[in-house]
Amino acid sequence: MKKIKILISIVIASISMLNCAPDDNASFGEILTPSNLQVTALVADDQSGLVTITPTADNALSFQVVFTPQSTPVLVLPGEQATFRFTRAGQFTAIITVVAFGTGGSATSKSIEVELDVKVQIDPQVLQFLAGDGSKKWVWDQTVAGHFGVGDVNTDFPGFFSAAPNSLNPCLYDDVLTFSFDAQQNLTYQIDTKGLTFMNWTEVTKFFPDAPVQQFVDECRPIDEFIRTNTAFSVIADAVSNAQTLTIDNSVLSYDAGITVFQILELTANKLSVRGVQNVRSQFGGGQLAWYFTFVPEGGVQPPSQFNNLIWSDEFDVDGAINSQNWNFDTGTGVNGWGNNELQYYTDRPENIVVQGGLLKITAKRENFSGSNFTSSRINSKGKFDFKYGRIEMRAKLPTGGGTWPAFWALGADIDTNPWPGSGEIDFMEHVGNQQDKIFSTLHFPGNSGGDGISQSTVIAGASNDFHVYSAEWTETQIKFFVDNQLYHTFTNSPSVPFNKNFFLLINFAMGGNFGGAVDGAFTQSTYEIDYVKVYQ
């Protein structure tokens, strides 16, 4: 069922265009109000909910199309179309409003009523691959050649350009794409752009009409206010070929080439490759280009694991103090700077430790406090949670600065009766700002304590700029250490070492000390941000 009718007659108003509100002191010359506004709606006949709007008007410089009261208006120029996929199932009426803008801020609007009959369908395996068990995050497969490319629309190959590993602007690579669904099959797409979106040069003037652009030079621009960073998605299979089409509503799939509909080239649990066609704006020569993007799950390809049952976690999703059911505070300076000549005083103050915005934030500061020159925080799960064997994960962004020393580690739960190093220590992640981006994992036990611990390291780019997953797989025969699921250290476990009993977790941010080294004289403060800690068995 589909029926379209005009609901509201033309109304003349003065409305600002997105970020193009006129200067009160500007002189516009003749004000030409758009007239003869016509709105054509095309409703797909496959019950997919896809609606295409084509607006026309005399004297119109641009149009805004508002598909739902909650949606961000879609900005289109004369001769362009706006598409939107309604993901609400059933028969219902949608009111779509089009505003035509003329000179001097003048505007004409018209609303139409569209009758829809939508059947939300998505292949269960496709949904599982794309959104996991309810939500799944994807990032660029930036370490692999060809993760980004462009080519002739009449071929299926990025013949014009294919990106080398890690070769594009960092404002592209820090994006995180999240596909989610709930029990009612509501499909949600979110993009975290970190404030900047890498844009095709021909798209810049869509949002920034006065911006000078350089031919073939793409730019990073803040466009979150113009797009939907939290929107709906759908995947529709062609009835004949079964080809899958991914649609995101008024948003971007990280790179903005004005594309919201993509052909899925490959989709598995560990890979998403798509092809989208850009309609190049006529002012830049027109025509079409085919773009190719490849993404992988955040944290890389998930290695096979015998530990798939989540037994304990802290997602840090309640703002305020830490969860006292999970954690204790260690406060003070300990003995001999916690045994390492560390310089900080650990506190439980919100200035040093707080849960905020879905993150645990531990901040080390240069300040005089109880005889110490620095403050920070340290927490542990002793007496509240301990375990033997499993997969341990932390997703975190590390602090920076010479002398900083964040860590994620574990101690034997029998430490009160079996003092260190007899209790054993497993360091899942340590980082020192004097060796930026170098990640260490270490095991301490009798005969291999202090600086003689069994240690390995790996280097990752952007440890203090981006979130990474630090994890370990602990069994009775091995302890394996990973960064972003890349194995870099394997330790042979055996009955002769103290790693076959329960351990509890610790998170801390030290300053200086035997391993942290000299503190940069310019250091004032830095923050250790933890997204989650999880333990699987």
Protein Blocks (a to p, Z undefined) as FASTA:
>chain_A
ZZdddfbdcddddddehjlcccfkbcebjadddehiacdddddfkhnopacdddddehia
bdcddfbfkbccddddehiacddddfbgcjdddddddddddehhiacddddddddddddd
ddfklmmmmnonopacddddfkbghiaccddfkbccdfkbccdehkbcfklmmpccdddd
dfkopacddddehhpacddfklmmmmmmmbccdehiacdddfklmmcfbdcddddddfkl
opacdddehiaehiaghiabdcdfbdcfkbccddddddddfknogaadddddddddehia
adddfblbdfbdcehlagcjddfklpccdedjbjhhhonopabdcdfbfklocceehiac
dddddddeehiabdcddddfehkacceeiaddddddddedehiacddddddfklmmmccf
klopadfbdcdfklghiacdddddehiacjlbccdddddehklmpccdddddddfkbccd
deehiafbdcdddfkbccbbccdddddddeejjknopadfkbmbdcdddfbdcddZZ
